[in-house]
Amino acid sequence: MDRYSYQMYEIAHMALAPARAVSEATRRLASNPFNPWSHTLFGRNIAASAELFERVTRRYGKPAFGLRSTSVGGREVAVTEEVVWAQPFCQLLHFRRELPADAPRQSRLLVVAPMSGHYATLLRGTVETFLPTHDVYITDWVDARMTPLSAGKFDLDDYIDYVVQMCEALHDPEIPLHLVAVCQPSVPVLAAMAAMEMHNNPHTPKSMTLMGGPIDTRRSPTAVNKLAEDRGADWFRRNCIHMAPFPYPGAGRLVYPGFLQLSGFMAMNLDRHVNAHVEMFNHLVEGDGDSAEKHREFYDEYLAVMDLTAEFYLQTIEQVFVRHALPKGEFRHRGELLDLGAIRRVGLMTVEGEKDDISGVGQTLAAQDLCTGIPDNRRLHHLQADVGHYGVFNGKRFRSDIAPRICAFHQKMESLRG
């Protein structure tokens, strides 16, 4: 590991700042309606080129959820965000709905967002879909480079502890609680439920829904799974771990940088991303503002990435993708061997996408085989046809097919005793 690589990247990014400023000024000038050249093909080419340069060299900040209202029982109500629980590496964000005093109380839903590079806002569509039917909370993970060294470490054990603490914080004997884990958190959520059941913790939720998660990556292994297993944690330690640079609050912390993660994301489908930017250029030249805006919206979210702590990232690689500790019955939390068979009170729903190229078909389903103590009437598996990884938790089929099944499962779990 070159301890100064991240700092050099930061310097290079700062060195491009004047060029980005000039590019943005050029775009504004070339697209100004009072500029006669803005109405010509030449002017539109200049504006499009300037915007594209600025966008591909920009560092994208954390996006906003921007969910201001929802419809509950046919009535439009305002939505406001509030932090109800906080630790150095995570905030629990509540989407509080301004419901009338006589409105029936709905069950609570904790959406555990992936801590795998993108911000929790990647699940904006997931939250929006559940707002009419649930009182929604989401894990808003903190960028590791923004957390000072004095806050200590954060690893997979800490992640599991956070999930347990959030379940305890949200527990109310009068209001059912359900968990939805999207992709990466499927493993720590399943581990947290086992730890809670083994210790007879009274604050377990009614159910957990695991969506496109790497429970057993030996089943239908994808290119991502094979890469991690073939290279092992040591390779990632040598090549992917860097020291967060000055002037960030977390300067000196060992992290897996967001820019490296983004490089890996884009390399998987490089042709598609290049073609998307070429298409955006053409849309701008042709004056197709709607199509260009859709591109901006997608990439403003996709290109916004956060750093992960080195210890969490490497432990996840080792435990989940190399050793397969959970499906082998070798997973430990704080030194204690976890027994997935101890889970009895928490209902289990698993969701997979037929065309998922991140978590292959069968990897999430494996949880059904491992949780031997859950009664059959507290289980459900759904394989969604014609969707990839992103479609498991967002998009048209999620809204029309997957989310209604999850809601029905929650209602069933609430109707059962115990």
Residue, then its C-alpha position, 0 to 999 in steps of 0.5 A: m500500500d502506498r500511503y500517499s496515493y490517495q493524497m496524490y489523487e486529491i491533489a490531482h483533483m484539486a489541480l483540475a479545479p480551475a479547468r472545471a471552473v472555466s468549463e462551467a463558465t464556457r457552458r453558461l456562456a455558450s448556452n445563454p439564450f441571449n448569446p446568438w451562438s447558443h442557437t447554432l449547432f456550433g454553440r450547442n457543441i461547445a456547451a455540450s463539450a464543456e458540460l461533459f468535461e465538468r461532469v466527468t472531472r467533478r467529485y459528486g457529493k452526497p445526494a439528498f433524498g428529497l422526499r417531501s410528501t407521500s400519499v397515506g390512505g388517499r390523503e397527501v401528507a408532508v414528509t420530513e427527515e429527522v435523525v433519531w439515533a446516531q453513532p460515529f459511522c451511522q445515523l438512523l434517518h426517520f421519514r416522519r409523515e405528518l399524519p392526522a391524530d386519528a390515523p391508524r398506526q402503521s408498522r415500522l420498517l427499518v431499511v438497512a442500506p448497503m455500506s458498499g460504496h454508494y450512499a443510502t440515497l441509492l434506495r430512494g425509490t425503495v423508501e418512497t415505495f414503502l412510505p404509504t404503508h409503513d413508518v420508514y427508517i433507513t441506515d444513513w452510513v457515514d463516509a469514513r473519510m469524514t469520521p475522525l480517528s478519535a471515533g475508533k474503528f468500524d468493522l463487521d462486528d460493529y455493523i452487527d452491533y449497530v443493527v441490534q442497537m437500532c432494533e432495540a431503539l425502534h422497539d415498541p410493544e404496540i408497533p410491529l417492526h420489520l427489517v429489509a436488508v438490501c444486498q450487502p447488509s443481508v449477512p450482518v442482518l442475518a447474523a444480528m438476528a441470530a445473536m439476538e435470538m441466542h441471547n433471548n433479546p426481547h427486541t427482535p423484529k417481526s420479520m426480516t427481508l433479505m434482498g439480493g444478498p451474498i449469503d452463500t456466494r458459492r451458489s451461482p458465483t458471479a464475476v464479482n464473487k470469483l474476483a474476491e475469492d480468487r484474489g483473497a483479502d491480502w490482495f485487496r489489502r495491498n492494492c485497495i487500502h489507502m490512507a484518507p488524506f488531509p484536509y478531511p476529518g478522517a485524515g490518517r484513517l485507513v479506508y477503501p476509497g470511493f474513487l477506487q470503488l467507482s472505478g470497479f463499478m464502471a469497469m464492469n460495464l465500461d462500454r455502457h457508461v461510455n455510450a451513455h455519456v456519448e448519448m448525453f452529448n448527442h441529446l444536448v446537441e440536439g436540444d433533447g433536454d428531458s433525456a439529458e436530465k434523466h442522464r444527469e439524475f442517474y449519474d448524480e446518484y451513481l457517481a456519488v460514492m463514499d469511503l469504507t473503513a479498511e477493517f470493515y471492507l477486509q473483514t467482509i471480503e474474508q468472511v463472506f467471499v473467501r471463507h464463506a463463514l456464514p453458510k459453513g456455520e463458522f461465522r463468529h460475532r465478538g468471538e461467539l459462534l453464531d447459530l442461525g438455527a436459533i432464529r425462531r421468532v423472526g419471519l424470513m423472506t428472501v428476494e432474488g432477481e433472475k438476471d442479478d449479476i452481483s448476487g447470483v440466483g440461489q445466494t440469498l435463498a441459501a438463508q432459507d436452508l440455513c435458518t432451520g428453526i424458523p417455522d414454515n408459516r414464517r417463510l417466503h421466497h420470491l424470484q423476480a423474473d427479468v430483473g437484475h440486481y438494481g431491479v430487486f429493490n427499485g424500478k417498475r417491477f419492484r413497485s408492482d411485484i416485489a413491494p406488494r409481496i413484502c407488504a403482504f408478508h409483513q401483514k401475515m407475520e403480524s397476524l401470527r402469534g408469538 
